[in-house]
Amino acid sequence: MKTLRLILSDQLSSQHSWFQQVRSDVVYALIEIPPETNAIKHHVQKLLATFAAMRAFAAQLREAGHRVEYVAIDDVRNQQQLDTNLTWLISKYQATHLGYPLPDNYQLDVQLRAFCQQHSIAAEATDTEHFYTTRHELQQFFEGKKQLVMETFYRYMRRKHQILLEKDGKPVGGQWNFDQENRKKWKGEVDIPATFPLQNDCREIKKALDQANIPYIGTVDAQAVQWPITSVQALHLLRHFLETSLAYFGTYQDAMTIQSWYLFHSRISFALNVKLITPQEVIKTTINYWQEHQNVVSIAQVEGFVRQILGWREFMRGVYWAYMPDYAAKNYFGHTRSLPQYYWTGNTKMRCMQHAITQSLSQAYAHHIQRLMVTGNFALLAGIHPDAVDAWYLGIYIDALQWVEITNTRGMSQFADGGIVATKPYISSANYIHRMSDYCSDCYYDPKQRHGDRACPFNSLYWHFFVRHRDLLQRNRRVSMVYHLVDKMPATERKAIMECAAHHLANLEEL
C-alpha cells in the first residue's frame, strides 16, 4: 500500500500528527495552483507569500526525512488543475490511498471527496488539528436557538478551554469583555512601533508568475516580501507584536490614521490562516507574556486580542460550515450595483476610501475597522452586489481565505445574510470615520455636511440606505432610533438629502 498525501496551500502545519513519523510508503504532494485564478485576481503579495511558504514547508519536510513531490507553478508537468495533477501523481507513485487534511474551503472539500469516488481510491481525510473547534461545533452549540450570539459562544470557549479564568470560574479582570475600553482614536500620544523587518526574496516566484501570465493585483517589492513564510518567522513576528504593541492593541484597535498602515495590530493573520502557527500557541504565548508584564499590559489589551482569535475567528468558521453553500448566494437587500473602479485604483476624492484602498493595494492589508467601516461601509451604502464585494476582499487581502472572508464580508460587513452574523447593519455616516481617524482632514468633502456639492457622500448615502430599506429594517430594535430621526427630519432637509444621495448613486464613479 502506498499513500499520496496532499498538503494544501493553507495547511502548512509542521505540528500536525502526520509529520511526527517518517514513513517510506508515504509521499507528500504540494502543488502550486493559484487559488481561484480564473474567477478572482489575487494580490501579488498573497500569491508570492503563499508559494514561498509552501516551498519553505516542503524544504522543511525533506530535511526531516519525508518524501516530498513539489509541483511548482512553472513546472512543465503542472497541468494547472488539482484533479489532473492528482491523477498523474497517483499514477506515478501507484498510490492506493489519497490522504488530505479536511479542507477549510467548502467547494474544495466537495471536490476532493468526489475525486476519490470517481477514481476509486481510498480517501484518508484527517482533521487539520488546528482550530479549537470542530467544523460543526458552533452549529451544535446553538441548535434550537433563534440567534447566533458571538459573545455567548466566546464565553463558552473561554470556559471550555480554561482561558483567562480565575480558579472560581469567573473571568480574569471581573468581566468577560473589555470592548468598551478599546475604542480610542489615536492622536499621536503613543509612538507607533517600527515594522518588523521581514524581507523574503521571492523574485524567482514573481518571475514564474509573470512568465505563466498569472493575473494579479497590487504591488510588491519581490526581493523583500514582508510576510512570514515559516513558523519561525511567524513566531518572531508574534513576539515583536507582544513586545512593542500589545500594551496598546486594545485601546487603539479601532483607530485609523494615514500615518500607519498597521498601528498596533499584530499582522499574524496570514501566518495563522495558512497554519504556520496555531491559535493555541498564539494565545498561550500572549497570555504568558501578559502574566510576566502585567505592570505595563492591562487585561483589556489581552482580552481584546484573545477574543479576536478564540471568539471571532472560531465563530466565523462555525458560521461558514453551518450555512455553506447557500451562504455564498445570500443577498438580503437585493443589491445589484457593480464595484466602482476606484476599488482597484484608489482614485477617489473620498480621502478615507483613497487611503484604505491605496494601502490595501500596496500592503495587501487593512485592519478590521478599515475593512468594516470604510470600504465595506461604503459598498453597503452604495448598494454593491455582495458577489462583487466578496471577490474584492478575497482577492486583495493577504489573509483572506473563503471560510473567514465570506462570513466577515457577506455577513458582518454587508448584512447580506439578513442577520445570521450581525444583529444590525454595520454602517455609519462620516461622523464615525471622523471620530476614529484623521482621514477627514484635508478631504475634498466636508464630513459635517449632509447635502451639497462638497458634502461627504457617506452622510446622504447613510440616510438614503435606511429610507430605501425601511421595509426590511424598521422592525429591527437596534436601528429603530434611526427611523425616529428620519421621521422627525424636516421635509425640506430630508428631500435635499435624498436628492444628494440619488445623485451620488447615479455618479458613483465620479466620487
N, C-alpha and C positions, 0 to 999 in steps of 0.2 A: 504494500500500500504506500502510495506517495501522495503527499498533500501540498497543494499550492495555497499559500496564504496571502490574500490580498490586503495590502495596507493602503488605506485611502489617504488622501492628502490632508485630511483633518483628523487623522488617527495616529499621530506621531508620539505615542506614549511609550517611553522606554520602561515604564513601571508596570506595563501590562504583563500578566502571568505568562503570556506566550513566550516572552523572551527570557524567562528565568532558567530555561533549559535549552541547550543546543541539541538539535535533532538533525541527523543526516538525511532523514526522509522528508524533511520539510524545506520548501523553498519559499522565501518571502518575495512578493512582487510589488514593486512600486511603479506606477505608470503616470507619466506627466500628460494629463489631458486638461486643457484649460476648462474650468468649470463653466458650463452653460455658455460657451463662447458664441454659439450660433444665435442665441437669443439676447444675450446681455454683454455689453462691453464692460470689462472689469478694469479697475485701476492697475496701472502698470506695476506699482509697488506691491500690490496684492499678489499679482502673478509671480513677480520676482521673489518675494519673500516666501511664498508657498513652495515654489520649486526649489529654492535654496534650502529651505528647512527639510524638504523631502530628501534632497541629496545628502545633506549632513546626517540625517537619520539613517539612510542606507549605509553610509560610511561607518557610522557607529555600530550598526548591526554586524557588518562584515568584520570589524575589529574585534567584536565579541565572539566571533566564530560562526555566525549564522550564514546560511546560504542565501544570497540575495540576487534577484534578477531586476535590474533597473532599466526602465524604458524611458529615455529622455524625449523631450518634445521634438528634437531634430534627429532622433534615431530613425534610420531608414526602415526599420521593422515596425515602427509605430504607425498603426492604422487609424489613430486619432479617435477611435471609438472604444469604449470599455469592453463591450461584448466581443468584438473581433479580436482585440488584444488578448482577452482572457482565453478565447478559443485556441489561438496558436500557442499560448503559453502552456495550456493544459496538454495540448498535443506534444509539445516539445519535451515536457517532463513526464509525460504519460501519467498524469495525476488522476487519481481515483476519487480524491476529495478536494473540495474547494472551501477553504476557511476564510472567514472575514469577520471583523468586529461589526456588530449591528450598526448600520449607517444612521447618522443623525438626520439624514435627508429622506423624506418620505418616498419620493419618486425613486431614489436610488435603492431604497430598501425593497420596493416592489420589483425593480429591475433585476436585482441580484437573485431574489427568490425565483423569479420567472426564468432567469438564465439557467439556474441549477436544474429546474424542472425540465426545461427544453433540451438540455444536454445530458440528462440522466446522470448527473454527477452528484455524489453525496455532499450535502451542504453542512458545514460546521460553523454556524453563526454563533458568536460569543458576545457577551456583554463587553462594552468598552472599558468597564471598570473605572470610569472617570467621574461620573456625576454622583451626587449624594442620593439622588432618587432613581427609581426605575422609570421606564417610559410612561407608565400609566398610573403611577403613584398619586399624582395630583388628581386625576380623574376619579380614582377610588376614594380619595380623601373627601372630595366634595360631592360624592354621589348622593343624590336626593336633595341637594341644596339648590336654591334659585340663582345664587350669585357666587362667582369665584372671587374671593377676597384675598389679595396677596398678603395683607397683614396677618390674617388668620393662619394662612399657610406658613408664613415666616415664623410665627411663634411656635407652631407645631414642629418646624425644622429645628429651631433652637432647642426645644425640649428633647426631641428625639436624639439629636447628636450632641447634647450637653455642651452647647456653645454659649459663652458669656452668661453663664448661670451661677448663682450663689448655691451654697450647699442645700439651702431650703427650697430650691427650685425657682426662686424669684430672679428676675433679670438683674444683671450687674448694673449698678447705677440707679436702680429703683424704677426704671421704666424700659419698655421694650423698644421704643423708637424715639430717636432724638432729632427727627427730621425738622421740627420747628426751629431748632437751633442752627440748622445748616442751610440758611437761605440768605447769606450776606453778599452784598456787592463788593467786589474787590476794587479798592481805590488807591492801590499802591502802598498801603500801610505795611505790607509784608512783601519781601522780595520774592520773586518767582525763581525757583531753583534752575540752574543750568540744565540743559538737556543731557541725558546720559549718553556718553559718546560711543554709540554703536555704528560701525562702518563696515558692512559686509559687502565684499566685492562681488557683484552679480553681473558683470559686463558680459560674460560668456552666455549667460542665460538670456540677457537682453538681446544679444546678437542672434541667438537661436529663435527667439520670439519674432524678431523682425524678418529674419530670413523665411520663417514659416508663414509670414503675413498674418500673424495673430493680431486681431484688433484690440485696442485698449484705450483707456482714457487716462488723463493725469500726466504728471511729470515726475522725473526721478533723476537722481544722480546715481547711476548704476554702479559706480565704484564705491559708493558709501551709503548703501541701503540701511536705514536707521532702525529696522525692526529685528527683534531677536529671532534667530533661526536655529538655536539649540536650547536645550533645557538649561544649560549653564548660563548662557546669555540672559535667558528669561529670569532666572533667579537673581542674577546680578541687577537686572532692571528693577525687580521687585524690591531688592534691598536698597537700591538708590531711592526708590519712592518712599520707603519706610523712614529712611534717614533724613530725607530732605522735604518731604511733602505731607506725610501722614498727619502731622500736627495741625495742618490747615485744610486737610482734604474736605472734611465735612462742612466746615464753616463756609468755604468758597466753592463747593461742588456745583452750585447752580450759577455761579458768576460767569460773565463773558467779557472779554476785552480784546481789542485789536492788538494789544501788546504781547499776547502769548497765545499759542495755539493749543496749549495743554494745561496751563495754570498749575494746579496741584493734583492733577489726575495721574493715575499710575501708568497708563498706556501698556498694560499687560494683556489686554483683551485678545489681541491676535494670538499670542503665545498660549493663552488659556483655551481659546476656541479650537486651535489645531492640536491641543493636548500636549504641548511641550512641557507644561506644568499642570498640576491638578488643583482643583478648587480646595481640596483638603490641605495641601501643603501651603497654599497661599493664605488660607485662613489661620492655620496653625502658626505659620511664621509671623503673620501680622499680630496675632494675639500675644505671642511670646515677646515680640518686640515691645508692644504696648505695656505688658506687665513689667518690663525692665525699664521703661521710660515714662511711667505714669506722672512724673513731675512735669513733663513737657507735652505729653499727648493725652488728651482727655478722652473719656469713654465715648463722647458724642462722635468724635472723629472715627474711632474704631468701629463703633456700631454702624455708622453710615456706610463704611466700606464693606463690612461683613454682610450687611443687608443686600447690597448690590449683587453679591455672589451667591450667598446661601439662600436669600429670599427671591430677589427678582430674576436672576439667571435661571434658577431651577423652576420657578413659577412659569416663566415663558416657555421653557422646554416642555413642561407638562401640558400647557395650553396647546402647543403645537401638536403633540401626539394625541390629544383628546379630540381635536377638531379637524385635523387634516384628513382627506384632501379638500373638503368643502371650504375650509377656511380661506384658501387661496383664491376663492371666487367671490368672497363677500364684498358687497358694495352698498352698505346701508343707506347712504344718501343718494345713490344713483348718479354719482359724479362721472362726468364724461370728458372733461377738457384735457387737452394734451399738456405735457410739461413744457413750460416756457423755455426758450432756447438758452436763457441765461443760467439755467441749472447746469449747463455744460461749459459755460464760459465765465460766469461771474460778472458779465457786463450788464449791470443794472444800476439805476440811480439809488435804489434802496441800500443804504450802507451796511445794514445788518446782513442782508442777503448777499451782498457783494463780498463781504468779508468771510462769512461762513462757507460760501461756495468756493471762493478762491482758495481758502485754507484747505478745504476738502480735496480740491484738485491737486494741490501742491504737497499735502501731507498724507493723504488717504485717511484722514482722521478728523473728527469733530466730536466734542464730548456730548453727553446725552441731552443737555439743555439746548445746545446749538441745533441738534437734530430735531428735538421735540418742539421747541418754542420759536424757532426761526424758520428753517427750511420746511419742516413738517407743518408748522402752524400756517405758513403762507399757502402751502399746497392744499390744505384743507379749506381754508378761507376762499381760495380761488376755485375750488371745485374740480381739482385734478383727479383723473381716474386713478383709483388705488393701484391698478396694474402698473401704471407709469411710475408712480411713487415707489412702489416695491422695487422695480427694476433699477431705478436710480440709486436707492440706498444699498441694494445688494451689490451693485457694481462698484460704487465709488469708495466704500469703506473697507479698510484692511481687515476688520474683524467681522464683516458681515457674512454669515452663513444663513441659509434659509430658515433654520429652526429658531434662530434668535432674531433674525431681521424681520421676518414677516409678522411675527406676533407683536413686535415693538412698532412696526410701521403701520400695518393694516389695522392693528388693534389699538395700541396706546396712542399713536400719533394721528391716524386718520379716522378713528372711530368707525371704520368700515365694517367691523364685526357687530355693530349695534349695541355694544356694552358688555361683551364677554370679558375683556381685559380691563377696561376702564369704566367707571361709573358715570362719566360725562366726557364730552369732547374737550381735549386739552388745546384750547385756543386762547388767544389774547389779542388785545389791541396793542398799539405801540407803547402804552404805559408800562406794561410788564417788561418789555425789552429795554426801555429807557431806564427802568428802575434797577435792572440786573446787569447792565452793561454800559460801556462808553460808545456803543455803536451810533447813537443818535447825534453825537457831536459832529458838526460839520456835514451832516447829511443834507442832501438836496431837499428832502421832505421834512416837514415840521411835525414832530410826534404829538404835539398838543392840538393840532387842527384836525377836525373830523371831516371836513369837506373843503373844496377849493383846489386850485391848481397845485399848490405845494403841500397839501395835507397828506400825511402819511397814509399810504394805501391800506395798511393794517387796520386803521381806525374805521373807515367806512365799510371795508370788507367784513370786519368783525360783526357789525350790526346787521349788515345785509345777510350774513350767514344765518343768524338766528331768525330773522324775519322769513327767509325763504324756506327754512326747515322747521317752522313752528309746529306743523302737524306731527313731526317726529320727536320733538324735544320739549314741548311745553309742559308735558306731564312729568318730566324729569325734575325731581325736587332739588337737585344740585344746581340747576340753572334757572329755576323759577324766578329768581330775583332779576335776571336779565329781562324777562318779559314784563315784569312790573315797570322796569325803567323804560322799555320800549313804549309801553302803553302810556306812560306819563310824559313822554317826549313831545314837545310842541310839534304840531303838524308840519309847519314850515321847515323846522330843523330836520325832522325825520325824512321829509321829501328831499331835502338837499343832500342828506347822507346817502339815501338810496340811489339818487341820480349819480352821485360821485362814484359809488361802488359799481353801478352798472357801466359807467364809462371805463373804470379800471378793468372790469371783466371783459369788456369788448376790446380792450387795448393792452392785454397782459404783457405782450412782447415789448411794449414801449416804456414800461415802468422802470 
